Amino acid sequence: MSEAEKFDAIVVGAGPAGSAAAHTMAKAGLGVVLLERGDYPGAKNVMGGVMYGRMLADVIPDFMTHAPIERVIVEERLWIATDDSAVSIGHKTANSHGEIPNAFTVLRAPFDRWFASKAEEAGALLVTGTVVEDVILDNGRVAGVRTGRADGDLLADVVVICDGVHSFLAKRAGLQQREIEPHEVALAVKEIIALPKETIQERFNVSEGEGATIEIYGTVTQGMGGYAFIYTNRESLSVGAGALMSHFMKTKITPYALLERVKQHPLVRPLIAGGQVVEYLAHAIPEGGYKAMPKLYTDGALIAGDAAMMVNGLHREGSNLAITAGRLAAETVIEAKAKGDFSAQSLSAYREKLQHSFVLKDLQKYQHLPEFIDRHSDLLGIYPDLVNHAVHEMLTVDGMSKREKQKKIWRDLTARRSLWQLLKDGYQTWKVIR
Ligand SMILES: Cc1cc2nc3c(=O)[nH]c(=O)nc-3n(C[C@H](O)[C@H](O)[C@H](O)COP(=O)(O)OP(=O)(O)OC[C@H]3O[C@@H](n4cnc5c(N)ncnc54)[C@H](O)[C@@H]3O)c2cc1C
């Protein structure tokens, strides 16, 4: 790179948001450089592992023929668990995928590498092992970035910031004015546990190429706001757990101890038995939602993905918001290029595009949820217990009539939680997820 080389667009970060943005702009003929601090894209990236087909197909329609997919998800289960039991709710389909599957698992190292290579094939210049240290400002407008390389200043009409959670560049570009609060970020840990594919298929009752997911809510998070997960890969399981940083601070539980407890759960242990831990990973997840989002555009810059708090934690969605936001940011830049106008006003079309998509609609829908979980994580201990007790009681055939059982369940329920409290919990929960 020569000093102060000029591009149409600089994209910072080759995660899902950055590669989607770079691919879309390069395909439209723009001169794009994609900068990644890792030695290769995905080297430092972590996720549970479920990606969504529709949003990836919007960028790479034929991805199914060449993307490094682990397993197509045919069954999703939700466990409402106590320490020794779970009420399981789930959905399984025999028709999981037409051409584009709804969801599939990936391992980020191969996936991110592949996605960035598609941006390269479309014409973007991928530069790895390069940390962006600052934005370059020209009369208050973002005009480029300063990298850690010796000849490292790069200029562009637009910088698309996709540097993930705790975005340093969002602050430097003036998009984020404050620090992220501990209740606005979760810390998640995960292990990749190797198992033979036949064992995975037998334990999860799936066929070759098919996979299952289990999300576990309840006492496993020990009163903290969060959940655990088990996702099937081809020859491994991704087993993880996460909770709000504010709750880790309050309880003094360590993320490692949290995951160990999940792995020791009597319903989890048989699923992972005999497995070999091949990787241990930890990463933050931005959970602050709509209210914690930074400004999304300024003169000469846009921000997408985790860097912009675009995560829908309740639905385990982040990668899809990142890919869609990256694509929409790119489409905004392509239009700005046609007008020759990269001012904040011109780039404000990005926010409108997001507003018309599921991204902002969903984040707005759940905008009160992060505070609610921060304040009411005790419900994740109380209700799983009550629900498991009620179902267990109802399913136990012990000679008591069903009407008697109903009465007993109600008595037990109201002894633990008054009617007034039950109504209040129900109303408050409904208010934040309606
Ligand atoms: C444990 C865990 C489980 C998750 N599970 C799921 C799931 O199952 N499904 C789902 O959809 N989402 C999940 N998520 C969320 C999902 O991973 C993110 O929402 C998604 O990765 C966001 O993509 P991104 O491109 O915005 O950011 P990232 O994937 O974080 O990518 C940012 C990139 O920028 C690079 N970078 C950062 N700073 C710089 C710099 N200064 N210079 C150069 N490069 C830089 C990083 O190295 C990285 O490659 C999970 C997250 C975690 C942590």
The ligand as a MOL file (V3000), in Angstrom:
LIG
                    3D

  0  0  0     0  0            999 V3000
M  V30 BEGIN CTAB
M  V30 COUNTS 53 58 0 0 0
M  V30 BEGIN ATOM
M  V30 1 C -20.5790 -16.8030 22.1690 0
M  V30 2 C -21.3720 -16.1060 21.0890 0
M  V30 3 C -22.4240 -16.7830 20.5020 0
M  V30 4 C -23.1460 -16.1790 19.4590 0
M  V30 5 N -24.0750 -16.9350 18.8130 0
M  V30 6 C -24.7050 -16.4220 17.7300 0
M  V30 7 C -25.5550 -17.2620 16.9560 0
M  V30 8 O -25.6890 -18.4680 17.2080 0
M  V30 9 N -26.1930 -16.7030 15.8890 0
M  V30 10 C -26.0060 -15.3910 15.5440 0
M  V30 11 O -26.5840 -14.9460 14.5530 0
M  V30 12 N -25.1940 -14.5880 16.2630 0
M  V30 13 C -24.5240 -15.0780 17.3310 0
M  V30 14 N -23.6500 -14.2960 18.0350 0
M  V30 15 C -23.4920 -12.8810 17.6320 0
M  V30 16 C -22.6510 -12.7870 16.3630 0
M  V30 17 O -21.4400 -13.4780 16.5450 0
M  V30 18 C -22.3510 -11.3240 16.0420 0
M  V30 19 O -23.5440 -10.5840 16.0790 0
M  V30 20 C -21.6970 -11.1760 14.6790 0
M  V30 21 O -20.4770 -11.8590 14.6410 0
M  V30 22 C -21.4720 -9.6820 14.3680 0
M  V30 23 O -20.7090 -9.5480 13.1960 0
M  V30 24 P -19.8120 -8.2760 12.9780 0
M  V30 25 O -19.2230 -8.4240 11.6230 0
M  V30 26 O -20.5790 -7.0550 13.2860 0
M  V30 27 O -18.6850 -8.3320 14.1030 0
M  V30 28 P -17.5020 -9.4170 14.3500 0
M  V30 29 O -17.9500 -10.7670 13.9130 0
M  V30 30 O -17.1000 -9.2230 15.7370 0
M  V30 31 O -16.3780 -8.9300 13.3700 0
M  V30 32 C -15.6130 -7.7720 13.6330 0
M  V30 33 C -14.3030 -7.9040 12.8900 0
M  V30 34 O -13.5700 -6.6880 13.0000 0
M  V30 35 C -12.2180 -6.9900 13.2720 0
M  V30 36 N -11.6490 -5.8060 13.9400 0
M  V30 37 C -11.9910 -5.2930 15.1580 0
M  V30 38 N -11.2900 -4.1690 15.4340 0
M  V30 39 C -10.5100 -3.9750 14.3590 0
M  V30 40 C -9.5540 -2.9670 14.0440 0
M  V30 41 N -9.3260 -1.9430 14.8840 0
M  V30 42 N -8.8980 -3.0550 12.8750 0
M  V30 43 C -9.1330 -4.0890 12.0140 0
M  V30 44 N -10.0260 -5.0470 12.2560 0
M  V30 45 C -10.7160 -4.9970 13.4030 0
M  V30 46 C -12.2920 -8.2240 14.1430 0
M  V30 47 O -11.0710 -8.9410 14.1670 0
M  V30 48 C -13.4230 -9.0080 13.4500 0
M  V30 49 O -12.9590 -9.8040 12.4040 0
M  V30 50 C -22.8860 -14.8520 19.0650 0
M  V30 51 C -21.8420 -14.1570 19.6820 0
M  V30 52 C -21.0750 -14.7740 20.6690 0
M  V30 53 C -19.9180 -14.0260 21.2670 0
M  V30 END ATOM
M  V30 BEGIN BOND
M  V30 1 1 1 2
M  V30 2 1 2 3
M  V30 3 2 2 52
M  V30 4 2 3 4
M  V30 5 1 4 5
M  V30 6 1 4 50
M  V30 7 2 5 6
M  V30 8 1 6 7
M  V30 9 1 6 13
M  V30 10 2 7 8
M  V30 11 1 7 9
M  V30 12 1 9 10
M  V30 13 2 10 11
M  V30 14 1 10 12
M  V30 15 2 12 13
M  V30 16 1 13 14
M  V30 17 1 14 15
M  V30 18 1 14 50
M  V30 19 1 15 16
M  V30 20 1 16 17
M  V30 21 1 16 18
M  V30 22 1 18 19
M  V30 23 1 18 20
M  V30 24 1 20 21
M  V30 25 1 20 22
M  V30 26 1 22 23
M  V30 27 1 23 24
M  V30 28 2 24 25
M  V30 29 1 24 26
M  V30 30 1 24 27
M  V30 31 1 27 28
M  V30 32 2 28 29
M  V30 33 1 28 30
M  V30 34 1 28 31
M  V30 35 1 31 32
M  V30 36 1 32 33
M  V30 37 1 33 34
M  V30 38 1 33 48
M  V30 39 1 34 35
M  V30 40 1 35 36
M  V30 41 1 35 46
M  V30 42 1 36 37
M  V30 43 1 36 45
M  V30 44 2 37 38
M  V30 45 1 38 39
M  V30 46 1 39 40
M  V30 47 2 39 45
M  V30 48 1 40 41
M  V30 49 2 40 42
M  V30 50 1 42 43
M  V30 51 2 43 44
M  V30 52 1 44 45
M  V30 53 1 46 47
M  V30 54 1 46 48
M  V30 55 1 48 49
M  V30 56 2 50 51
M  V30 57 1 51 52
M  V30 58 1 52 53
M  V30 END BOND
M  V30 END CTAB
M  END
